[in-house]
Amino acid sequence: MDDFDRDIRNAFHARQLPGAPARLLQTLDALPARQARPSFGGFRLVLGLAATLAVLLVAVVALSGGSRTPPPAGSPVPSVPAVVGPSVEPSASVAPSVEPSVAPTETPVPTPTPRPTAPTPTPTPATNAGPAGLIDPEHLWAVGDGRLLVTADGGQTWRDVNPPAPAEPGQVAHLLGVQFIDAEHGWVAFAEPFKLATDPGFGRVDVWRTTNGGKTWAKSELPPARINNAGDTLGPLVFDFLDSSHGFAFISGNFAHGLNDSDLYWTADGGRTWSADRPTGTGGAGIEGPAIAFATAKDGVAVGRPVGSGVSVTHDGGMTWKAAILAAPAGMSGAVRFFGQPVFFDSHVGLVAVQFEGDASSVTRIYRTTDAGSTWTFLSQVPGTDTLYVSIVDQQAWIATDGSGVVHTTNGGAGWTHVTTQAPSGGLQAGLLAAQFIDLDHGWAGWMEPQGNAHVLVTSDGGVTWHVLTP
């Protein structure tokens, strides 16, 4: 491997990490209040009292001979309250019904590396921030200059919780994907820094997991990928965890192989071990993301396939896949389809937004499934013809934005309300990379300013106003 080839590969990895589900879905900020210090007068008084108390204590010990009287027989022994760990309610009510197809090979798990527990602001704001994820109105994670950061106060202060991923001189591991299902439980995937194909770590993907919001991490390793195993050319990775134990990892679209090559992994122990990969096929026969969603451990969909309906469905945990049924609007059967993140509400019912972009027009529609993804029926068309980022809040409430305004419905699309966005300097619409809402008020957006730097913005008033965070 000569220097020229290495430079080409390093330049490839300097690219901006794609945002969370975005339009093309393939393109892609003080300190805590300082506590008052005690006055020196008060401090001297405390010292005087302490000295007097010490003299009295010495006298008592001398008179008593320095021995302690044991407690009377039968005296109660103080009890220590039990410490109860955080619990996680599953996002899907149905218990997983399948186990990994191949018994996972237990990978030695290192002792979690302790990390600072006090929230400390990052020393320097990131030049480029994104993607991100809003867990609740106060808790947010974001990737800043390739490192994972979290906030517990709506973005006023940030803490660097990047796992101790391996690094080479002058190079760091490549962050491929992040998911938090709550403020405590999260997973981050890294690919090894660029190595020669003959190095043992070539093509390896490490998954780091935390159960305390990033204070400590433990690492596992994905089994070698059968398709996406080209090391520095690994495609994006997305997680889909049903709860704190059961989840999937999906490596999609290896740039070296083709957009329809993908690998799927399954864990039933929170990511300590992962199943042998379940390749979903290559070329035209393979499925494609970039988004996946599982209703149960058996039933799930992957959306974005450029042929057929654009939706692939599995009912055996990813062992086999087939095309789902989703019809285009009249006259747009040949339109390009861009998918939002599918959302399941139980083991059968789910929703997905699809934008159809034809030669002369563009429409965005909401579809519903009642059979865990096999068939999808049209429910409502979202107002507007520009690129829309649609968030499914629940079965009746949906919200979408194109950067210049926001539309939302609270009755399953029977009626829509429009609000105008007060964009930041330079205009939000022109540089909008991604947007996602967790309810009708709170959301985040990825935005590229005219100067070329990427930022994370948040709103707490349904998209009327946005402000830039500085992770």
N, C-alpha and C positions, 0 to 999 in steps of 0.2 A: 504494500500500500504506500504510494509515494505521497510527498507533502501536498502536491496539488489536489489529490483526491481527498485528503484529510481536510484541507481548507474548504473545499466544496461542501463537505458534509457538515462542518462547523457552521458555515454560513446558512445552511439549511435549518439548523437548530436555532439560529438567532431570530427566526421568524416569530411573529406574535402568536401566542396561543389562541386558538379560536375561542369565540365567546360561547356562552350557553346557547341552547337552541335558538337560532337566529333565522333571519329571512331566508337566505339561501341554505342555511343549516349545513352548508358545506363550505362557505367562505369564512366565510367568515365574512377623611380626615379630623389650657388645653389639657395639659397634664391634670391629674387629680388634684382637688383642692388641697392645698398644703395645710397641715395641722399646725395650730399655734404652738410655739415652743414655750415651756414654762419659764416664768421670770426667774432671775437669779435669786431674789429675795425668797421666793417660795422654795427654791431648790435648797438654800441654806437651812431653812426651817425643817425640811424633810431630813437633811443630814443630821441636825441636832437631835431630833426625835429618835432617829435610828440609833445614834450613839448611846443615848440614855437607856433605850430599850435593851441594847446589848449588854450594858453594865448590870442591869437588873437580872437579865437572863443568866449571866455568869454566876451571880450570887445565889440564885435559886438552885442552879446545878450543883454548886459547892455544898450547900446545905443538905441537899438530897443525896449526896454521894454519887451523883452522876448516873443513877440507874433509873430506868423507866418502868412504871408499874404496869404489868400486863392487864388487859381488859378482863373484867369478870367473866367467869365461865358462862356460856350461853348467850353472850352479847352478840347481837346481829352483825354479820359481816357485810360491809357496804357492797352493793352490787354495781357493776359497770354496765351502763346501757349498751345494748347491742347497736352496732352501726349498720344501718340499712343502706345498701347501695342503690343507685338510681335505677328505676325501672323504665322500660320502654314499651309503649303500647304498639302492637303491630299496625302497620299502615293498611294491611289487608287482613280481613277477619278470618280468612280461611287458613287453617293450618296447612303447612306444606305437606304434600302427599307423595313426594318422591324424594329420594336421596341421590347423591351424586352417582352417576352411572358407573364410575370406576372408583373404587375405594381410594380416597385421597392419600397421598404419601405424606406422612407427618414431617414437616420441615422444622428443624430445630428453631425454637423461638427464643431470641435473646432477651435478657432481662430488660424491661422497659427502661429507656433512658430518661432520667428525671429532667424536667424542664422548669424554667421559672414559673412560679405560681402567681406572682403579682403582675397584673396587667401593666405593661410598660409600653409607651408609644414607640413606634419604630423610629430610629434615629433620623432617617431621611425619607420623605415621602417618595413613593415609587414613581418612577417616570412613566411606567405603563402598568395599569391595573386592569385586571380582568382575566378570566371570567370571575363570577362571584355567585353567592347564593344567600338569599334572605331566609333565615330559619324562623324568626319571629320579628316583631318590630324592633327589638333591641339587639338580637344576635345575628351577625352577618359574617360570613367568611369571604375572603377575596384573595386572588393571586396577584401579588405585586412584584414585578420584576422577576417572575419565576418562583417566588416563595409564597408559602401559605401564611396568611394573616387572619386574625379573628378579632372581633369587637363584641363587647357585651353591653355597650351603652349607645347603640345606634350610630356608631362611627365616630364618636368624639375622641376615643383613644383606641389604639390598636396594639395587639400583641403578636409578635412573630412566633409562630408555633410550627415552623417548618420542620418536618421529621429530619433526623440526621442521615439523610440519604447519601450514598457514596459519591465521591467526587474524585476527579483526576486533576493533576496540576493544570490550572487554567480553565478547567471545565467542571460543570456541575451536572448532576443527574437531571434528566428531562422530565418535568412534571406533565403527566399525561391526563389525569382526571382526578376529580374530587367529589365526594358526596358526604353530607351530614344529614342524618335523619332527625336529629335534635341537637341541642347545644352541647351535648356530651359525646355522642357517638358519631365518629366519622372515619372515612377511609380515603387515602391518597395513594395514587399509583405513580411510580417513577420508573423510567427506563434508565439503564446504566449509561454513564457517559460513553461517548464513542470509543469503541475498541476495534481491534482487528478481528476478523472473522475467526481467527484461530484462538482468541482469548476465551477463557471459560465463561466470562460474563457477557459475551456478545449476545444480544437479543433478549437479555433477561429483563423481566418486569417484576419489581418489588411492590408489594402492597403493604402500606403502613396503616395500622389501626389504632384508634384512641377511644377510651371510654370516659375521659375526663376533660373533654374540650381541648385537647392538644397539650396538656401538661406533661404527659408521658405517651410514648409510642411503642408499639411492638411490631415487628416485621415478619412477613411471610413472603414466599416467592411463588409466582405463578408457574405451573409446569411449562415446559418449553412449548411454544406455539407451533402448531403444524403449518400454518399459513403465514401469519405475521411474525416471522422470526428473523427479520433482516436487520436487527439491531437498531441502528440510528434512523431507520426509516419506518419505525413503528407508527401506525396510524393512531388517531384519537382513541381514548378508552373511556367508556362510561360505565358507572355503577348503577345497579337498581336493586336496593335492599328492601325486602318486604318488612323486616323488623331488624333487631340488633344481631340476629343470628343468621338469617337466611337471605342470601342475595346472589346476584349475578355480576359478572364483569364481562364487558363486550368490547373487543378490539375490532374496530371497523375501518375499512378503507385503507389498507396498506398502500402508500403511495408508490411503492416499488412493484407491487403486484397488480393492482387494479381496484377500482372502487367496490367491486362485488366480492372481495375476499374478506372474510371475517372469522373471528374465533370467539367462542363463548365459554365461560367458566362458571362454576357453581360452588357455593360454600354453604354449609349447614352449621358452622361453628364460629360465626362472626368474622371469618376471614383468616382464622389460624391455619386452615388447610383449604385447598381448592381442588376441585375435581380435575381429572384429565380434560383437556380442552375438547369442546364439541364443535369442530369446524362446521361451518354452515354452508360450505360449498364455495367453489371458485368460479370466476368468470360470470357468464350469464346465468348459470345455475345457482349462484350464491345469493345470499340475502345481503342487504345493506342497511346501515343505520342512517343518520347518526343517532337516532333515538330508539330506545327499547323500553318496554313497560310490561311487567308481569302482574297478573291478577292473583295468581297462586304460584306455587313452585312448579306447576305443570303448564299453566296457560299464560301465554304472553305473545306480544307482537313486536316486530321490528319494522320501522317505517322509514321510507326513503328510497326504496328500490326503484331504479329508473325504468323498469319495465312493468307491464301489467297494472294492477291497481296501485302499486307502490307500497302495499302492506303485506308483510309475511306473518303467518301465524303458526304457533306451535302449541300442541296439547300434550306433549310428553317431555316438558322441561328443556326443550331445545335439541332433542335428539333428531327430530325431523321437522321440516317446515314445508308450508305450502302457501300459495297465493291466497289472500283474502279477497272478499268481494266488496268493492267500494266504487260506486258509479260516479262518473264525472258529470257536470252540468251538460245540458243539451248543447251540442255543437262544439264541445271542448274535450272530446275523447282523446285528442292528441296533445292536449296542453301539458306543459311541464308542471309537476306537482311538488309543492314544498310543504312539509308536514311540521306541525307543532308537536309538543310532548304529549303523547297519549296519557290519559289518566283513568285508572280503574277505581271504582267505588266499592265493589265487592267482587265476588268470584266470577261474575258474568257481565256486569254493566260497566261500560266505559265510554269516554268521549275523546275525540281528537279533532283538531282544526287542520284544514287542508286549504292551501292556496293554489288555485289553478291559474297559470299564466299562459295565455294564448298569444297569438300574433297581434290581435287587435284589442284584447281586453284581459282583465284580471279580476278574479273574484275569490273571496275566502268564505268557506263554508264550515259548519260544525256537523260532525257525523257522530252517531251513537251505535254502540253494539250491545246486544243483550245475550250473546253467546260466546263471550270471552275472546272476541276478536275475529271470528270466522266471517261474519257478515256485518256491514256497516250501512246505516240508513241516514239520509239527509234530514237534519233538524231545522237549521236556520242559516241564513246568509248574513255575514257580518257587514255592516255599512262601510263603504269606502272601497276604493279600487287600488290604493297604494299598498306597499308592502306592510303587512300587519303582523305584529307579534301578539299572539293570542294566549291568554292564561285561563285555564279552566279552574275556577275556585271551588265550585261544587256543581251539582247537576243542574242548577238553575242560574247560578251567577257566573258570568264570563266577562272578561275585560280585555280590551285590545288597544294597541297604540301603533301609530306610524311615526311618532316623534313630534308631529305638529298638533296632535289632538288625541283624545282618548274616548273610546266608546265602551259602554258597559250595559249589561242586561241583568236583571234580577228575576226574570220569569222565563228562562229557557229560550230566549230569543224572540219572544212574542213582541217585545218592545225594547228599544235601545235609547240610551241617554248619551249625549255628546258633550264633552268638556274640551275647552281649548287649553293647550299646554303653553305655559310661559317658559320658553326655551332659554337655556343658558347662552352666553355669548358665543356667537358663531353658528347657533342653530342646532337644535337636537336632531331634527329630522335628517339633515344632510349626513350626519356622522353616526347615526344610530346603528349599533352592532347587534344588540340583543336587548330584550326586556322581559321581565317576569314579575307577576304580582302574586302575593300570598293571600290577599283579600282585596276587597274593592278600594281600600285606602293605601295599603303599603306595597311598594314594589321597588325594583331596582332596574337600572338600565346600563348597558355598556355603550360608551360614546367615544368616538374618535374626534378630537378637536382638529381644527384646520391645520395646526402645526404638525399633526401626525401622531400625537401622544394619546394613548387610550386611558379612559377614566371610568370610575364607577359612580353613578348618580343614584340617589334615592328620592322617593316621594312618600309623603304620609297623608296626602289629601287627594288621593285618587288620580294623580297625574297632572293636577292643575299646576303645581310648582315642583321643581326638581332642584336639588343642590348636590354639588360635587363632593364626594368623600376623598380624603387624602390618606389612604392606607400606606 
